[in-house]
Amino acid sequence: MLPSDHPIHKLADSDYLRACRSETHDRVPVWFQRQAGRSLPEYHAIRGPGSILQTLRNPEISAEITLQPVRRYGVDAAILYSDIVVPAECIGFGVDVVPGVGPVIEAPFRSASDLERLRPLDPDNDTAHVLKTIEILVRELTIPLIGFAGAPFTLASYLIEGRPSRDYANTKALMLNDPGLWHQLMERLSDLAIVSIRSQVLAGACAVQLFDSWAGALAPADYREFVLPHSSRVFAELEDFGVPRAHFGVGTGELLSMFAEAGADVVGVDWRIPLDEARRRTGGEVALQGNLDPAVCLAEWPNVSEHVRRVLAANDGHPGHIFNLGHGVLPATDPAILEQVVALVHEEGSVGAGDD
């Protein structure tokens, strides 16, 4: 249980938290993945050059970047400005985030000896700057803050491949050729995610998201055997807090039932599958988040508004819906379009009866 002064108690009746619990609320809540930065001119003005990891070590700037889309768009939740590789970088694994490339690993994971490079995370020392950022945000925000971590599989794919990959060949080879080592690695990465997320919640985050962005590269049988047990453990280790737990991936239409089975309260859905079909596949037991194609937001407003209305229509008034993109905001997106998306969802998004 979280202490009585935790922000989740003050914000329990927010549209976002009630939608996460599939309870009735006033209007469909909206937030955008990667809303903190990328397309915002005010972000580029403050961000500076170089790796995001350097920016993240300045809590005041990280908090300001987190707040920028809240002020501009009027979204219903803020997501912490951070990166899924932060815990691995902070324990000294040798990670950088190269502009225009993504995470790059100095010495990729190759053998059992590399397990020793994944020491336990000590949040008070290793990620003190992250906790300080959350402390600042808790004072400023009047909406819930979402904390997050990289899921074990997606983080493993970066550590093994050494950089973003199209085929995840090295990752799948290790997974299949040495299952014992694979599960040891996944256990270490699960530990990182659990400790990192728990520290974020204790610092004031009201909800959490596990980013398994690249799990869609796996066949369902391989996901069930090599990934699901570890993602399930992460969610189980967070259950005692009582905060909503979201599970997100791209290209995961065939995995949605297992994403829900893992223990999530909210399952992210990308644009490749309509919400009504996603709700059928998840058994109607979880809230859904999504699922406008980010590229649609590069179109002219009449086309964007049509697609927004399609998402709302597919949801059909179900109270367990958080409007979002199916992946992150694209850098070329006009912020004015996202402002209009928020206004349209708030105006036309209807909510039916929930589980109250």
N, C-alpha and C positions, 0 to 999 in steps of 0.2 A: 504493500500500500504506500502511496505517496503522501507526504506530509500535507497538512490542511492548508498550508500557504502556497502549495504548488499551483501554477497557473491553470492547470487543467480543471480545477474545481471552479475557479472564477469564470472560465470560458466553456463550461460543460454544455451550456445551451446554445452555443454557437452553431450556425447552420452547418459548418464543416464537420464538427465533431458529431452532431446528431446524424448527419448523412452517413458518416462512417459506421454508425451503429444502426443504420436503416430505420431511424426514428423520424417521425414527422417534424418538419421544420418549415420556415417561411419561404425560402427560395432555394433553387439549385445552387450550391456553392461552386466556385471556380478557383482553380489556381493552375499555373502552367509549369510543367517541368522545364528546368533551366530558365525560369523567369528572372532569376537574379543575374542579370548581365546579358552578354552576347549581343542583343539587338538594341540595347538602350544607349543613347548618346551619353547620358550622365554616368553610365557604367564605364564607358571607354575614357571619359574625362578623368576618372578617379583611379582606374585600374592600374595604369602604368604598364611598362614593357616587361618582358620576361615571363617566367613560369608563374602559374597561379599559386603554386606552393609558397612562393615568397609573399604574395599578397595576403594569403591566408594567415600568415604569422603576425599580421597587424589586426588585432581584434576590432579596432575602431573602424577601419576601412571595410573589413568583412561584414560588420554589422550594418554599415551604411549601404553596402551593396545589397544586402538582404532586404533592406527596407525600401530601396528605390522602386521596385515593381509594386510594392504594397501601396505606396503613395500614388504612383502613376495610374495603375490599373484598377485599384479598388478590389483586389482579389480577397478571397475569404480565408486564405492561409498563407503563411510565409514559409519558404523552405530555406534552411540554413545554407548560406553560401560556403561551400566546401567542396571536397572531392572524395570519391570513394577510395583513392589510394593513400589518403592522408595517414591512416594508422600504420600502413606498411612503410611509408616514408619516414614516419616519426620514430619507428623502432630501428631504423638504419638499414633497411633492406636494399637501399640503393635505387630509389625511384625518383624520376623527375616527370613533369608534365611539359612536354615540348610544344610550344605554340604551333598550331597547324598540323600537329602529328597526334598528340595525346600522350598517354602514359608510356614512358620508355624506361626499361629496366637495365641498369648497368651490367649486371651479371644474372641472366635469367635462371630460374629454378630448373635444376637438371637431375639431382640425385638426393639420396637420403641425407647427405651431409648438409644440404641446403636448408633442412628443417631447423638447424641450429640458428639460422639467421632470422627465424621467425620467433623471437622471444616474446613473452607476454607483454601486453600493453599496460602501461601505468598512466592512466589519464591525467592524474594530477601533475605529472611531470612531462610526459610525452606530448600530450595534447592540451596543455593548459591554455594555449591560445584559443583553441576551439571553445573550451568551457567559458573563457572570458568573453568571447563573442556572444555566446548564448546569454550570459549574465547581462550584457548590455541590451540585448534584444528583449529580454523579459521585461525590462524597465520601460521599453519604448512601445511594444506591441499591444494592441487591443484585440488581436486575432491569434489563433493558435500558430505555434511554430512547429514545423516538421523537421525532426532530425532524421539522419539516415546513415546507412553503411552499405558497402558493396557486399553482395551475396558471395558465399565461398566460391562458387563456380566462376562467376565473372571476374573476381579478383584473381583466382588461380589462372585464368586464361591470360591475363596481363603478365603475371609473374613468370609463366612458362613460355609464352610466345615472345616476350621481351618488348612488345609494342602491340598496337591494335592489329587484328588479324581478320582476314576474310574467311579462312577455312578452319582455323583452330586445329591444325594438323598436329602440332606438337602436344597440345593439350589432350586431344583425344588419344594420341598414341600412348602417352603416359598413363592415362586413365585405364586403357584396355590392357596394356602390357605389364603394368605394375600396380594392380588394384590396391595392394597393401600400402604402398607409398602414397598412392592417390588419396586414400582415406585418411592417412596421417596428415597429409597436407591440408585436406579439407577440414579436419578437426582443428588444426592450428588457425586456419582462416576463420572458422566459425567462432573460435575463442576471441579473435580480434574484433569481429563484428559485434559479438555479445557485449564485450567490455566497453567498446566504443559507444554503442547505442545506449547502454544502461547509464553511462556517464552523461550522455546528452539529455536523457530524460530526467535524471536527478538534478541536472542544471536548469531545467525548465522547459524542455521540449514536450509538447502535448500529444504528439503522434510521431510515428516513425515509419520509414519506408526502407525496405530491403531491395536494393537495385540488383536484380539478376538480369541485366540488360541483354546479355548474349546467350542466355539459356536456350533460346529458340534455335540455336545451332545443333541441338541434340535431338536424337530420336527419342520418343517417349519412353521406350524400355530402358535406354541408357540413363535418361533423366531420373527415372524411378530408382534405379539401382545405385547410381553414383552421386546423385545430387540431392534428391528429395530428403533422405535421412538427415543431412546436414542442415539444409534450410529449415526443416521441421524443428531441429534442435534449437536453432537461433530463435524462432518464434516462441517455442516453449519456454525458453529462458527469459523471455520478456513478458510472459503472461501475467506475472504477479503485479506488474505495474498498473494494469487495466487501461493502458493507452491504446488507441487504435493502431493496428499493425498492417501496413500495406505491402504488397508483393508485386513487383513490376518487372516486366521483361518485354522484349521486342520479338515479333514473329513467334509468339508462344500460343497461338490458337489451339494447337494440339496438346498443349500442356496445361491449359487453364484449369481443368479439374484437379490436377495435382498441385497447382499453385494455391488453390483454395484448400486442398487437403493438408498442405504444409502447416496450416494454422493461421493464415492471414484473416484479418477482418475485412480487408479491402483488397481487391485484385485489379491491377492495372490492365487495360485492354488497349491494344493498338488498333490502327484503322483498318486492318485486314479482315476484321470480323465485326459484324454489327452487335450492338449491345444486347439485343434481345437473344441472339444466338449465344453470346458469351454468358448471359444469365442462365440459359438452359444448360450449358456445359458446366457451369459452376454449381448447379443444383439450387440456385436461388438462395443459397445460405450465406453469401457474402455481399458486401457492397461492391460496386464496380466504379472504376475511375477511368475516364477517357471520353471519347476516343477520336478526336478530330485529327486528321492527317496534318502534321505541321506544315507540309508544303502547300496545303490549301490556303494558308494564311499569306502566301505570296501572291494570291490572285486578287482581283478587284472585289470590292466589298459585296456586290450582289451575289457573286459566286460563293464567297465565304459565308455569308448569312444563310444561303441555301443549305450548305453543308452543316452549319451549326444546328439548324432546325431539324435536319435529318437525324443528327445524334440525339437531340431531345425527343424526337418522335420515336426512335428505336427504344429509348428508355421507358417511354409510355408512362411517365409520372411515378415511377418507382422511387420511394424515398431514399433508397440506398444507391445514390448516384452522385459522384463528384465530377463535374465537368472538367476535362483536361485535354491536353493533346495526347496523341498516341505515342509520342516521344518528345524530345526537347524542342524548345523554340529554335528555329533556324536563325543564324546571324543576320541574314538579309531581311528578316521580317520587319515590316513597318510597325512601330509601337502603336500607332493610331489604330491599326486593324485590331490589335489585341484589346485595346480599350473598348472598341465597338463590340467585340466578342463578349467581353464581360458584361457590358450593358445589356446586350441582347439576351444572354442566358438569364441574367437577373430579372429581366422584364417578362420573358416568355416561358422560362423553365417552371413548369408546374410540378407539384409534389403531391402524391396521393397518400393514402393511409399507411402507417408504418407498423412497428411492433410494439407501440406504447400500450 
